[in-house]
Amino acid sequence: MRRYGLRDDQWERIKDFLPGQDGHRGVTAVDNRLFVEAVLYRYRAGVPWRDLPERFGDWKNTHRRFSRWARAGVWKSLFKHLADDADNEYAMIDSTIVRAHQHSAGALKKTALTKRSGVAKAD
């Protein structure tokens, strides 16, 4: 399997939710899987559209198709489908992801310091 590529089981979960299939209105897509892998590669590797490897085809066409799918809500419905049937076996949250607000760090508030110092003076 190529790096950033979809496994067969992952592809099976999403392929029926993508446009461009036989029987759908419009043009039949040449290779939806290659296109989805190009989008995954672009976001996982953090490269600009222009720097997509040639194996994914022309970057302009890939970007244009990505934008069309975004406007049509394809990505939103796909993510909703995946979220509804999530495999949370490996989900984890730690402090590198979730930041605490500064007030939850355990420091005493200024008003608390004032009251305590006032109490100490009265004794």
Helices and strands as residue ranges (DSSP letters): H 8-14, G 15-17, H 32-45, G 49-51, G 54-56, H 59-72, H 74-84, G 88-90, G 102-104, H 110-122
